[in-house]
Amino acid sequence: MTAPRDPFFPADRSIRASSEPVEIRRLGTVDYQEAWELQASLARQRAADGIPDQLLLLEHPSVYTAGKRTQPEDRPTNGQPVIDVDRGGRITWHGEGQLVAYPIIRLAEPVDVVDYVRRLEEAVIQVVRRAGIPDAGRIDGRSGVWVPADGTRRDRKVAALGIRISRGVTMHGLALNCSNTLEFYDHIVACGIDDADVTTLSLELGRQVTLEEMTDPLITALDDALAGRLTVADHTFGSAPDPTKGLPRNRVRS
């Protein structure tokens, strides 16, 4: 376990407040603003116990989104608009060929944000490894799922995480790069990191990896990780500075 302290719950215990099945919603391609508003509505309903836990699976049309720690120098140089959003982290890009998962989950008390993030990472690590990248793992000090440097390439991120928790309910989540272009990352400081790169499953595996191929494995792994059936393990292969440490928060609407 790479968390700075032991989690509040045993590794084999669910981090969810509910034992009811998660409702899976496959939404296809959804505009980012529309998806954000849907998340906020579902999160309010979940906090009021009006609906069960939800897992949204989708992709977005091309868009930059800036988390609460985004700095002016991170922003795009290509003139494209940016949506300032209420998740953690800095700036990133979403687009076609990238599988996005938004868990709307009520967490068990006491809420353990670190354990929740580590469980999301664990799910993605297992999915990426089973797809054919056995050395995928974590970099201590940075969120997400990474492929380690080799003789010609730097460390590179294959999946990004950014979350929000309000009233014990999660929003936002993760984005797994399947077959998307990397062009738009060239115009930002992605996640505030300039000493590493971004990659896709298709690039790493040398074949086209579709969202359809990765969706069911990701659903299963996320469900298992949150339920405690998939135990968080130490997959750390390096360490690096935290790109959000000590930065002020930007004000965005909730």
N, C-alpha and C positions, 0 to 999 in steps of 0.2 A: 504494500500500500504506500502510495507516494504522498498521501495527505500529510500536513504538518502535525497532525495529532490523530489519535484513534477516532474512528467514527462513533457517533452516538449509538448506533445500532450494530449488532453483530452482522458479519458479512452475509450470513444466510437468512437474515430477517428482511422482510419487505420494508422499503422506505416509504411506501404509499400508506395513506391513512385508511384507504378502503381495500377490502378484499374482493370486491366485485370486479368482473372483467373490464379491461380498458376498451372503450369504444374506438374502433379504428375508422378513420375517415380519409379515403383516398380522393383527393380534390383535383388532381390534374394540375394544369397551369393556372395560377391565380396571381393577379396583380398584388404587389407587396402591400400597398396601403389597405387594400380590401382584406388581405389575409391578417394584417395587424389588427384591424378593427374587429374581425371575426374572433381572433384570439382574445381580445379584451372582453368581448361579450361573453364568450364561453368561460373565461376565467371568473367573471363576476357571477355567472350562474353556478359554476363549480364551488365557489366560496360560499354560496348560499345553499349548497347541497341540492340544487335544482337539477343537476345532470350528473352522470358518472364521469370518471376520468376519461379524457380524450387523448388520442394521438392523431395529429394531422400530418399527412404525407402529401407533398406537393412539389412543384417547381415554380420559380418566378420568372417573368420576363426580365430582361437585363435591367439591373438597378444597383446603385450604390446605397448602402445604409451605414449610418454613423452612430455608434454606441456612445454612451455617456462620457467615455474617456477620450474621444476623438480630439486630436489637436489640429490647429489650422494647417500645419505642414503635411498632414496626412491626406488632405482632401484632393480630389482628382484634378489633374492638369489638362484634361481633355474637354473641359466645359460641360460635362454631363451633370445633371442634377443629382442631389444627394437627399435622402430622407433621414432626418435626425430622429432617432428611435430610442425607446426607454430601456433597452437592454444594456448589459455590461459590455466592456470591451471598447475597441476603437472601430475604425472603418473597415468594411469589407464589401465584396461584390456578390450579387446573386444573379443567376441566369439559367438559360436552358441547358439541360444536361447535368444539372446539379440537383441532387436529391436532398430536399429539406424536410426535417422532421420537427414538429412543434408539439411536445407533450404539454397538455393542460392537466396537471396532476396535483391533487391535494396531497401534500407531504405529511407524514406522521409527525407528531410532536415528540420532542423538540425538533424543530426544523434544522436540518443539517445541510447547508448549502454546499460545502466542500464534498461531502459524500455523494450528494446528488450529481454534481459535475463529474466526479470520478466514475460514477456508475454509467453515465452517458458515454464517457470516454471508453470505458471498458467494453460496452456494447459495440461501439464502432471499431475498436481495435480488433475484436474477435471477427467481425464481419470482414474487415479489410484483410486480415491474415488468412481467413478461409478462402477469400477470393484469389489469393496467390501472392501476398506480400507478407511473408512470415516474420520480418523484422520490424514491422510497423509498431509504434509504441508512443511513449510520452517523452517530452523534454521538461525536466523539472524547472518550474518558474513560468511555464507557458501552457495555456490550455490548448485543447485540440488533439488531433492524432497526426503523427509525424512519421515520415520515412527517413531513416538516417542517411547522412552523407556517405558518398562512395568516392572513388578516385577522381571523378570529374564533376560531381554535383554536390551542392550544399544540402544541409537538412532541408526538407520540404514538407509543407503541410498538405495533407490530403483531406482533412475534415476540420472545420472550424466550429467552435462553440461560443454561444453568447446567450445568457439567460436573464430572466427577471423573476423574482418571487414576491408576490404581494398577497397578504392575508393567507399565507401558507400555500398558495397555489402558484404553480410554475407557468411561465410563458416563454416564448421564443425557444431556442433549442440548438439544433445543429444543422450543418450543411455538409454533405459528402460529395466531393467532386468526382463525378463519374466520367462524363465525356464532354464537359463544358470547355469552351475556349478559355485560355489564360490571358488573352489580349488585354482585358480590362484591368487586370491587376498591375499592368505596366504603368498605369497612370495614377496609382495611389501608393501610399505606404501601408500595405495590407496588414491589418491588425496592429499597426504601429511597429512592425518588425522589418528591418532592412538588412539583416545579416543572415537571412534564410529565404527560401523560395516557396512557391506553391506548385502543386502537381495535381494530377488526376489519376484515377484508377486506370483509365485507358492508356495514358502515357506510361505508367509504371508496368503494365502488363503487356503492352504491345498489341492490344486488340480493343475493339469497341466494347465498352462496358455500359450497358443501358440502365436507366432507372428501373425498368421492369425487372431486370435481373437482381438488383440489389434491394428492392423494396421489401419483399417478404423476409429475407434474412435479417434486415435491419429491424423490422417489426418484432420478430421473435427475440432477437438479442436485447432490444430495449425492454421488452416485457420481462425477460428473464433477469436482466440486471436490476431493474427496479424492484422485482419480487424477491431478490436474494438467491435466485437459482444460478445466476452467473456471478461468481465471486470476483471482486476487484483484486487484481494482482499487480505486482510491481513490474511494469514493462518500460521502466525509465532507461533510456540509453544515453542521456546527456543532460546538461543543465545550461541555462541561459538567463539573462536578465528578464524580469517581468516587465512587459512593455506598458503596463498600466500603473505600476507602482508610483505613488506620490503625485499622480496627476489629478488636477481638479476635475470635478464632474460638470458636464455641460447641462444646462437646463433644457429639458424637452417635455412635451406634454405626456401625461399618463393616459 
